[in-house]
Amino acid sequence: MGSQFATFLKDASGATAIEYGMLAAGIAVAIMTSVSTLGCSLADIFNSIDTSLKSM
């Protein structure tokens, strides 16, 4: 029983999966932040174009 517990503690495959999950979550947050910022900028640009076209 003791050797099985020691083997379980030395097994790092679960930690690797958690690290990959944390990396994926970090990338997802970065993508959401950049898309949100870019979306606001694009909305401002299109509103400016719309205003320019309506004034012609």
PyMOL Python script that loads the backbone (N, CA, C, O; Angstrom):
from pymol import cmd

cmd.read_pdbstr("""\
ATOM      1  N   MET A   1       0.828  -1.193   0.000  1.00  0.00           N
ATOM      2  CA  MET A   1       0.000   0.000   0.000  1.00  0.00           C
ATOM      3  C   MET A   1       0.867   1.250   0.000  1.00  0.00           C
ATOM      4  O   MET A   1       0.567   2.223  -0.692  1.00  0.00           O
ATOM      5  N   GLY A   2       1.947   1.220   0.780  1.00  0.00           N
ATOM      6  CA  GLY A   2       2.827   2.383   0.867  1.00  0.00           C
ATOM      7  C   GLY A   2       3.524   2.685  -0.446  1.00  0.00           C
ATOM      8  O   GLY A   2       3.702   3.849  -0.804  1.00  0.00           O
ATOM      9  N   SER A   3       3.924   1.631  -1.175  1.00  0.00           N
ATOM     10  CA  SER A   3       4.618   1.855  -2.445  1.00  0.00           C
ATOM     11  C   SER A   3       3.665   2.392  -3.509  1.00  0.00           C
ATOM     12  O   SER A   3       4.078   3.164  -4.374  1.00  0.00           O
ATOM     13  N   GLN A   4       2.404   1.995  -3.453  1.00  0.00           N
ATOM     14  CA  GLN A   4       1.423   2.533  -4.396  1.00  0.00           C
ATOM     15  C   GLN A   4       1.193   4.019  -4.145  1.00  0.00           C
ATOM     16  O   GLN A   4       1.040   4.794  -5.089  1.00  0.00           O
ATOM     17  N   PHE A   5       1.169   4.414  -2.886  1.00  0.00           N
ATOM     18  CA  PHE A   5       0.978   5.822  -2.540  1.00  0.00           C
ATOM     19  C   PHE A   5       2.184   6.646  -2.988  1.00  0.00           C
ATOM     20  O   PHE A   5       2.022   7.759  -3.490  1.00  0.00           O
ATOM     21  N   ALA A   6       3.389   6.109  -2.810  1.00  0.00           N
ATOM     22  CA  ALA A   6       4.606   6.801  -3.247  1.00  0.00           C
ATOM     23  C   ALA A   6       4.621   6.951  -4.764  1.00  0.00           C
ATOM     24  O   ALA A   6       5.027   7.989  -5.287  1.00  0.00           O
ATOM     25  N   THR A   7       4.181   5.919  -5.463  1.00  0.00           N
ATOM     26  CA  THR A   7       4.094   5.986  -6.924  1.00  0.00           C
ATOM     27  C   THR A   7       3.082   7.043  -7.352  1.00  0.00           C
ATOM     28  O   THR A   7       3.312   7.778  -8.312  1.00  0.00           O
ATOM     29  N   PHE A   8       1.973   7.115  -6.644  1.00  0.00           N
ATOM     30  CA  PHE A   8       0.949   8.110  -6.944  1.00  0.00           C
ATOM     31  C   PHE A   8       1.492   9.524  -6.757  1.00  0.00           C
ATOM     32  O   PHE A   8       1.213  10.404  -7.572  1.00  0.00           O
ATOM     33  N   LEU A   9       2.255   9.752  -5.708  1.00  0.00           N
ATOM     34  CA  LEU A   9       2.806  11.076  -5.446  1.00  0.00           C
ATOM     35  C   LEU A   9       3.851  11.485  -6.484  1.00  0.00           C
ATOM     36  O   LEU A   9       4.001  12.670  -6.783  1.00  0.00           O
ATOM     37  N   LYS A  10       4.571  10.505  -7.034  1.00  0.00           N
ATOM     38  CA  LYS A  10       5.598  10.802  -8.029  1.00  0.00           C
ATOM     39  C   LYS A  10       5.021  10.993  -9.425  1.00  0.00           C
ATOM     40  O   LYS A  10       5.692  11.550 -10.294  1.00  0.00           O
ATOM     41  N   ASP A  11       3.803  10.548  -9.654  1.00  0.00           N
ATOM     42  CA  ASP A  11       3.178  10.661 -10.970  1.00  0.00           C
ATOM     43  C   ASP A  11       2.835  12.122 -11.236  1.00  0.00           C
ATOM     44  O   ASP A  11       2.063  12.721 -10.487  1.00  0.00           O
ATOM     45  N   ALA A  12       3.393  12.696 -12.285  1.00  0.00           N
ATOM     46  CA  ALA A  12       3.199  14.112 -12.583  1.00  0.00           C
ATOM     47  C   ALA A  12       2.255  14.352 -13.759  1.00  0.00           C
ATOM     48  O   ALA A  12       2.111  15.491 -14.202  1.00  0.00           O
ATOM     49  N   SER A  13       1.619  13.320 -14.264  1.00  0.00           N
ATOM     50  CA  SER A  13       0.765  13.501 -15.439  1.00  0.00           C
ATOM     51  C   SER A  13      -0.453  14.364 -15.135  1.00  0.00           C
ATOM     52  O   SER A  13      -0.896  15.112 -16.005  1.00  0.00           O
ATOM     53  N   GLY A  14      -0.996  14.286 -13.952  1.00  0.00           N
ATOM     54  CA  GLY A  14      -2.127  15.138 -13.582  1.00  0.00           C
ATOM     55  C   GLY A  14      -1.724  16.597 -13.484  1.00  0.00           C
ATOM     56  O   GLY A  14      -2.479  17.482 -13.888  1.00  0.00           O
ATOM     57  N   ALA A  15      -0.543  16.851 -12.952  1.00  0.00           N
ATOM     58  CA  ALA A  15      -0.053  18.221 -12.856  1.00  0.00           C
ATOM     59  C   ALA A  15       0.162  18.806 -14.238  1.00  0.00           C
ATOM     60  O   ALA A  15      -0.102  19.989 -14.454  1.00  0.00           O
ATOM     61  N   THR A  16       0.629  18.011 -15.164  1.00  0.00           N
ATOM     62  CA  THR A  16       0.830  18.487 -16.534  1.00  0.00           C
ATOM     63  C   THR A  16      -0.501  18.878 -17.160  1.00  0.00           C
ATOM     64  O   THR A  16      -0.586  19.900 -17.841  1.00  0.00           O
ATOM     65  N   ALA A  17      -1.527  18.089 -16.942  1.00  0.00           N
ATOM     66  CA  ALA A  17      -2.849  18.410 -17.486  1.00  0.00           C
ATOM     67  C   ALA A  17      -3.373  19.708 -16.892  1.00  0.00           C
ATOM     68  O   ALA A  17      -3.974  20.515 -17.601  1.00  0.00           O
ATOM     69  N   ILE A  18      -3.155  19.916 -15.614  1.00  0.00           N
ATOM     70  CA  ILE A  18      -3.587  21.152 -14.973  1.00  0.00           C
ATOM     71  C   ILE A  18      -2.828  22.340 -15.542  1.00  0.00           C
ATOM     72  O   ILE A  18      -3.413  23.400 -15.768  1.00  0.00           O
ATOM     73  N   GLU A  19      -1.537  22.176 -15.775  1.00  0.00           N
ATOM     74  CA  GLU A  19      -0.740  23.260 -16.349  1.00  0.00           C
ATOM     75  C   GLU A  19      -1.234  23.616 -17.748  1.00  0.00           C
ATOM     76  O   GLU A  19      -1.325  24.795 -18.090  1.00  0.00           O
ATOM     77  N   TYR A  20      -1.554  22.605 -18.561  1.00  0.00           N
ATOM     78  CA  TYR A  20      -2.092  22.872 -19.888  1.00  0.00           C
ATOM     79  C   TYR A  20      -3.441  23.588 -19.789  1.00  0.00           C
ATOM     80  O   TYR A  20      -3.723  24.488 -20.580  1.00  0.00           O
ATOM     81  N   GLY A  21      -4.257  23.204 -18.845  1.00  0.00           N
ATOM     82  CA  GLY A  21      -5.544  23.869 -18.651  1.00  0.00           C
ATOM     83  C   GLY A  21      -5.377  25.321 -18.254  1.00  0.00           C
ATOM     84  O   GLY A  21      -6.102  26.192 -18.736  1.00  0.00           O
ATOM     85  N   MET A  22      -4.415  25.586 -17.369  1.00  0.00           N
ATOM     86  CA  MET A  22      -4.168  26.970 -16.959  1.00  0.00           C
ATOM     87  C   MET A  22      -3.618  27.790 -18.118  1.00  0.00           C
ATOM     88  O   MET A  22      -3.964  28.962 -18.266  1.00  0.00           O
ATOM     89  N   LEU A  23      -2.771  27.192 -18.934  1.00  0.00           N
ATOM     90  CA  LEU A  23      -2.236  27.874 -20.111  1.00  0.00           C
ATOM     91  C   LEU A  23      -3.354  28.197 -21.099  1.00  0.00           C
ATOM     92  O   LEU A  23      -3.410  29.302 -21.639  1.00  0.00           O
ATOM     93  N   ALA A  24      -4.229  27.246 -21.331  1.00  0.00           N
ATOM     94  CA  ALA A  24      -5.355  27.474 -22.247  1.00  0.00           C
ATOM     95  C   ALA A  24      -6.282  28.567 -21.717  1.00  0.00           C
ATOM     96  O   ALA A  24      -6.773  29.389 -22.491  1.00  0.00           O
ATOM     97  N   ALA A  25      -6.522  28.582 -20.417  1.00  0.00           N
ATOM     98  CA  ALA A  25      -7.366  29.618 -19.829  1.00  0.00           C
ATOM     99  C   ALA A  25      -6.713  30.992 -19.963  1.00  0.00           C
ATOM    100  O   ALA A  25      -7.394  31.976 -20.249  1.00  0.00           O
ATOM    101  N   GLY A  26      -5.408  31.063 -19.761  1.00  0.00           N
ATOM    102  CA  GLY A  26      -4.699  32.338 -19.921  1.00  0.00           C
ATOM    103  C   GLY A  26      -4.761  32.848 -21.345  1.00  0.00           C
ATOM    104  O   GLY A  26      -4.956  34.042 -21.574  1.00  0.00           O
ATOM    105  N   ILE A  27      -4.594  31.951 -22.302  1.00  0.00           N
ATOM    106  CA  ILE A  27      -4.679  32.347 -23.707  1.00  0.00           C
ATOM    107  C   ILE A  27      -6.094  32.809 -24.044  1.00  0.00           C
ATOM    108  O   ILE A  27      -6.267  33.782 -24.778  1.00  0.00           O
ATOM    109  N   ALA A  28      -7.102  32.125 -23.519  1.00  0.00           N
ATOM    110  CA  ALA A  28      -8.493  32.516 -23.770  1.00  0.00           C
ATOM    111  C   ALA A  28      -8.782  33.907 -23.225  1.00  0.00           C
ATOM    112  O   ALA A  28      -9.454  34.703 -23.883  1.00  0.00           O
ATOM    113  N   VAL A  29      -8.284  34.208 -22.032  1.00  0.00           N
ATOM    114  CA  VAL A  29      -8.493  35.537 -21.453  1.00  0.00           C
ATOM    115  C   VAL A  29      -7.802  36.602 -22.304  1.00  0.00           C
ATOM    116  O   VAL A  29      -8.364  37.674 -22.529  1.00  0.00           O
ATOM    117  N   ALA A  30      -6.595  36.318 -22.776  1.00  0.00           N
ATOM    118  CA  ALA A  30      -5.870  37.268 -23.622  1.00  0.00           C
ATOM    119  C   ALA A  30      -6.620  37.513 -24.928  1.00  0.00           C
ATOM    120  O   ALA A  30      -6.705  38.651 -25.388  1.00  0.00           O
ATOM    121  N   ILE A  31      -7.157  36.466 -25.521  1.00  0.00           N
ATOM    122  CA  ILE A  31      -7.916  36.617 -26.766  1.00  0.00           C
ATOM    123  C   ILE A  31      -9.178  37.432 -26.535  1.00  0.00           C
ATOM    124  O   ILE A  31      -9.495  38.320 -27.327  1.00  0.00           O
ATOM    125  N   MET A  32      -9.906  37.139 -25.453  1.00  0.00           N
ATOM    126  CA  MET A  32     -11.138  37.884 -25.178  1.00  0.00           C
ATOM    127  C   MET A  32     -10.844  39.361 -24.944  1.00  0.00           C
ATOM    128  O   MET A  32     -11.594  40.220 -25.407  1.00  0.00           O
ATOM    129  N   THR A  33      -9.766  39.663 -24.236  1.00  0.00           N
ATOM    130  CA  THR A  33      -9.412  41.054 -23.972  1.00  0.00           C
ATOM    131  C   THR A  33      -9.052  41.777 -25.259  1.00  0.00           C
ATOM    132  O   THR A  33      -9.509  42.897 -25.489  1.00  0.00           O
ATOM    133  N   SER A  34      -8.241  41.153 -26.096  1.00  0.00           N
ATOM    134  CA  SER A  34      -7.836  41.812 -27.334  1.00  0.00           C
ATOM    135  C   SER A  34      -9.002  41.971 -28.302  1.00  0.00           C
ATOM    136  O   SER A  34      -9.107  42.998 -28.972  1.00  0.00           O
ATOM    137  N   VAL A  35      -9.871  40.982 -28.387  1.00  0.00           N
ATOM    138  CA  VAL A  35     -11.033  41.088 -29.274  1.00  0.00           C
ATOM    139  C   VAL A  35     -11.979  42.175 -28.785  1.00  0.00           C
ATOM    140  O   VAL A  35     -12.537  42.918 -29.593  1.00  0.00           O
ATOM    141  N   SER A  36     -12.162  42.275 -27.492  1.00  0.00           N
ATOM    142  CA  SER A  36     -13.026  43.315 -26.936  1.00  0.00           C
ATOM    143  C   SER A  36     -12.475  44.702 -27.247  1.00  0.00           C
ATOM    144  O   SER A  36     -13.220  45.591 -27.659  1.00  0.00           O
ATOM    145  N   THR A  37     -11.180  44.887 -27.051  1.00  0.00           N
ATOM    146  CA  THR A  37     -10.551  46.174 -27.335  1.00  0.00           C
ATOM    147  C   THR A  37     -10.609  46.486 -28.819  1.00  0.00           C
ATOM    148  O   THR A  37     -10.938  47.605 -29.212  1.00  0.00           O
ATOM    149  N   LEU A  38     -10.292  45.500 -29.642  1.00  0.00           N
ATOM    150  CA  LEU A  38     -10.327  45.696 -31.085  1.00  0.00           C
ATOM    151  C   LEU A  38     -11.746  45.964 -31.562  1.00  0.00           C
ATOM    152  O   LEU A  38     -11.949  46.778 -32.463  1.00  0.00           O
ATOM    153  N   GLY A  39     -12.725  45.298 -30.975  1.00  0.00           N
ATOM    154  CA  GLY A  39     -14.119  45.505 -31.357  1.00  0.00           C
ATOM    155  C   GLY A  39     -14.574  46.930 -31.096  1.00  0.00           C
ATOM    156  O   GLY A  39     -15.281  47.515 -31.916  1.00  0.00           O
ATOM    157  N   CYS A  40     -14.177  47.492 -29.968  1.00  0.00           N
ATOM    158  CA  CYS A  40     -14.540  48.881 -29.663  1.00  0.00           C
ATOM    159  C   CYS A  40     -13.879  49.829 -30.646  1.00  0.00           C
ATOM    160  O   CYS A  40     -14.501  50.792 -31.093  1.00  0.00           O
ATOM    161  N   SER A  41     -12.638  49.571 -30.983  1.00  0.00           N
ATOM    162  CA  SER A  41     -11.927  50.421 -31.936  1.00  0.00           C
ATOM    163  C   SER A  41     -12.576  50.342 -33.315  1.00  0.00           C
ATOM    164  O   SER A  41     -12.756  51.362 -33.979  1.00  0.00           O
ATOM    165  N   LEU A  42     -12.922  49.142 -33.739  1.00  0.00           N
ATOM    166  CA  LEU A  42     -13.573  48.992 -35.040  1.00  0.00           C
ATOM    167  C   LEU A  42     -14.935  49.669 -35.063  1.00  0.00           C
ATOM    168  O   LEU A  42     -15.316  50.249 -36.080  1.00  0.00           O
ATOM    169  N   ALA A  43     -15.665  49.606 -33.976  1.00  0.00           N
ATOM    170  CA  ALA A  43     -16.963  50.265 -33.926  1.00  0.00           C
ATOM    171  C   ALA A  43     -16.789  51.775 -34.079  1.00  0.00           C
ATOM    172  O   ALA A  43     -17.572  52.417 -34.778  1.00  0.00           O
ATOM    173  N   ASP A  44     -15.785  52.341 -33.442  1.00  0.00           N
ATOM    174  CA  ASP A  44     -15.519  53.772 -33.585  1.00  0.00           C
ATOM    175  C   ASP A  44     -15.157  54.129 -35.024  1.00  0.00           C
ATOM    176  O   ASP A  44     -15.606  55.150 -35.546  1.00  0.00           O
ATOM    177  N   ILE A  45     -14.355  53.298 -35.656  1.00  0.00           N
ATOM    178  CA  ILE A  45     -13.958  53.557 -37.050  1.00  0.00           C
ATOM    179  C   ILE A  45     -15.168  53.502 -37.970  1.00  0.00           C
ATOM    180  O   ILE A  45     -15.344  54.383 -38.812  1.00  0.00           O
ATOM    181  N   PHE A  46     -16.005  52.481 -37.819  1.00  0.00           N
ATOM    182  CA  PHE A  46     -17.179  52.366 -38.683  1.00  0.00           C
ATOM    183  C   PHE A  46     -18.188  53.481 -38.422  1.00  0.00           C
ATOM    184  O   PHE A  46     -18.842  53.949 -39.354  1.00  0.00           O
ATOM    185  N   ASN A  47     -18.322  53.908 -37.178  1.00  0.00           N
ATOM    186  CA  ASN A  47     -19.205  55.036 -36.886  1.00  0.00           C
ATOM    187  C   ASN A  47     -18.685  56.313 -37.528  1.00  0.00           C
ATOM    188  O   ASN A  47     -19.472  57.123 -38.018  1.00  0.00           O
ATOM    189  N   SER A  48     -17.376  56.501 -37.532  1.00  0.00           N
ATOM    190  CA  SER A  48     -16.777  57.667 -38.194  1.00  0.00           C
ATOM    191  C   SER A  48     -17.017  57.635 -39.695  1.00  0.00           C
ATOM    192  O   SER A  48     -17.352  58.654 -40.299  1.00  0.00           O
ATOM    193  N   ILE A  49     -16.845  56.459 -40.297  1.00  0.00           N
ATOM    194  CA  ILE A  49     -17.108  56.313 -41.741  1.00  0.00           C
ATOM    195  C   ILE A  49     -18.569  56.568 -42.034  1.00  0.00           C
ATOM    196  O   ILE A  49     -18.895  57.240 -43.013  1.00  0.00           O
ATOM    197  N   ASP A  50     -19.457  56.045 -41.202  1.00  0.00           N
ATOM    198  CA  ASP A  50     -20.895  56.246 -41.381  1.00  0.00           C
ATOM    199  C   ASP A  50     -21.252  57.717 -41.310  1.00  0.00           C
ATOM    200  O   ASP A  50     -22.027  58.205 -42.132  1.00  0.00           O
ATOM    201  N   THR A  51     -20.703  58.424 -40.351  1.00  0.00           N
ATOM    202  CA  THR A  51     -20.973  59.854 -40.214  1.00  0.00           C
ATOM    203  C   THR A  51     -20.455  60.612 -41.423  1.00  0.00           C
ATOM    204  O   THR A  51     -21.123  61.521 -41.915  1.00  0.00           O
ATOM    205  N   SER A  52     -19.273  60.252 -41.910  1.00  0.00           N
ATOM    206  CA  SER A  52     -18.697  60.915 -43.080  1.00  0.00           C
ATOM    207  C   SER A  52     -19.553  60.679 -44.317  1.00  0.00           C
ATOM    208  O   SER A  52     -19.771  61.596 -45.108  1.00  0.00           O
ATOM    209  N   LEU A  53     -20.032  59.467 -44.482  1.00  0.00           N
ATOM    210  CA  LEU A  53     -20.851  59.169 -45.650  1.00  0.00           C
ATOM    211  C   LEU A  53     -22.212  59.858 -45.589  1.00  0.00           C
ATOM    212  O   LEU A  53     -22.732  60.277 -46.624  1.00  0.00           O
ATOM    213  N   LYS A  54     -22.792  59.984 -44.408  1.00  0.00           N
ATOM    214  CA  LYS A  54     -24.096  60.650 -44.277  1.00  0.00           C
ATOM    215  C   LYS A  54     -24.007  62.134 -44.526  1.00  0.00           C
ATOM    216  O   LYS A  54     -24.986  62.753 -44.944  1.00  0.00           O
ATOM    217  N   SER A  55     -22.830  62.727 -44.271  1.00  0.00           N
ATOM    218  CA  SER A  55     -22.694  64.169 -44.457  1.00  0.00           C
ATOM    219  C   SER A  55     -22.432  64.532 -45.901  1.00  0.00           C
ATOM    220  O   SER A  55     -22.427  65.719 -46.227  1.00  0.00           O
ATOM    221  N   MET A  56     -22.215  63.571 -46.786  1.00  0.00           N
ATOM    222  CA  MET A  56     -21.961  63.870 -48.209  1.00  0.00           C
ATOM    223  C   MET A  56     -23.207  64.213 -48.944  1.00  0.00           C
ATOM    224  O   MET A  56     -23.161  64.488 -50.143  1.00  0.00           O
TER     225      MET A  56
END
""", "prot")
cmd.dss("prot")
cmd.show_as("cartoon", "prot")
cmd.util.cbc("prot")
cmd.orient("prot")
